[in-house]
């Protein structure tokens, strides 16, 4: 993925087991929880490109949210505020090599950001 690509879509759910069954049967998505993320089953569309997660509903997370990959979350969030948007969740870790953040655009739409290290030096 490159800067500006949509990396995945989170769908808020109140029951991840029921949502897993629903979306698996409806769209044929392969859904499983990665190790360490038992409350966050990840879905993969049949095209093996589209994917995302079934995230716990709450704290204002009530609608599906797209995540866009960026080179630097911090620089992107600066541009968000300069352009009239609002930072809702600052840069937060997913793992040792990946982070996410959430902002609202000037119209109030919530968009997620993803930053990840693709190459790990040894």
Secondary structure, DSSP 8 states (H G I E B T S, - for coil): --TT-EEEEEEEES-HHHHHHHHHHHH--EEEE-TT-TT-EEEE-TTSS-EEEEEE-BTTB-S-EEEEE-S-HHHHHHHHHHTT-EEEEEEEEEETTEEEEEEE-TT--EEEEEEE-S----
